[in-house]
Amino acid sequence: MKLLDVLELTGENSVIVTAAITDTLGPDNFSVLQKVVAFSADNTNANFDGAERRGTNNVYAKLKACLGRNELLAISCNAHILHNAMQTGAS
């Protein structure tokens, strides 16, 4: 596991986030690009497009297309899920 970059993006829609990831993993990091096996993020629609993950207008789908590999794993943020569940249960 490696940290390649930390960015602050304006807008943060699926197109902007995917471009930032692929730019970071671009030609200079080709060996890293070939080793990417998973994408982890919080559960916003921009990142995963809901629980079913069938949409194409999200970072996960766009990243799979850019990498040209269908077997990219999607890993949601469990801490975010737990926080939302606790907040809902407490209210």
C-alpha positions in Angstrom: 0.0 0.0 0.0 1.4 3.4 -1.0 0.3 7.0 -0.7 1.0 8.6 -4.1 -0.5 12.1 -3.7 -2.8 14.2 -1.6 -5.1 16.6 -3.5 -7.8 19.1 -2.8 -10.2 19.2 -5.8 -12.8 21.9 -6.6 -16.1 20.4 -7.6 -15.2 16.8 -6.9 -17.6 15.2 -9.3 -16.9 11.8 -10.9 -15.1 13.2 -13.9 -12.8 15.4 -11.8 -11.9 12.7 -9.3 -11.3 10.1 -12.0 -9.0 12.5 -13.9 -7.0 13.3 -10.7 -6.6 9.5 -10.0 -5.5 8.7 -13.6 -3.2 11.7 -13.7 -1.5 10.6 -10.5 -1.3 7.0 -11.8 -0.3 8.2 -15.3 2.6 7.2 -17.6 5.3 7.9 -15.0 3.6 5.4 -12.6 2.7 2.7 -15.2 4.0 -0.1 -13.0 1.8 1.2 -10.2 -1.2 1.4 -12.5 -0.9 -2.2 -13.4 -1.0 -3.2 -9.8 -4.1 -1.4 -8.8 -6.7 -3.9 -7.5 -9.2 -1.9 -5.6 -10.8 1.5 -5.2 -11.8 2.6 -1.8 -13.9 5.7 -1.0 -17.0 6.8 1.0 -20.4 5.8 -0.3 -21.4 8.9 -2.2 -23.1 8.5 -5.6 -20.2 10.3 -7.2 -17.9 7.5 -6.1 -20.0 4.3 -6.3 -23.5 5.2 -7.5 -25.3 3.6 -4.7 -25.4 0.1 -3.3 -26.1 -1.7 -6.6 -23.0 -0.1 -8.3 -24.6 -0.6 -11.7 -24.3 3.0 -12.9 -21.6 4.4 -15.2 -21.5 8.0 -14.1 -19.3 7.4 -11.0 -15.6 7.2 -10.2 -15.6 3.4 -9.8 -17.1 2.8 -13.3 -14.9 5.4 -15.0 -11.8 4.1 -13.2 -12.5 0.6 -14.4 -12.9 1.9 -17.9 -9.6 3.8 -17.8 -7.7 0.9 -16.4 -9.2 -1.4 -19.0 -9.9 -4.1 -16.4 -13.3 -5.3 -15.2 -12.0 -7.0 -12.0 -11.3 -3.8 -10.0 -12.7 -4.3 -6.5 -14.9 -1.6 -4.9 -14.3 -1.1 -1.2 -16.6 1.2 0.7 -15.5 3.0 3.8 -16.8 0.9 6.7 -16.2 3.7 9.2 -18.4 5.9 7.2 -21.2 3.3 7.0 -20.9 2.7 10.8 -21.0 6.4 11.5 -24.2 6.8 9.4 -25.8 3.8 11.1 -25.0 5.1 14.6 -26.2 8.6 13.7 -29.5 7.3 12.3 -30.0 5.0 15.3 -29.4 7.7 17.8 -31.8 10.2 16.3 
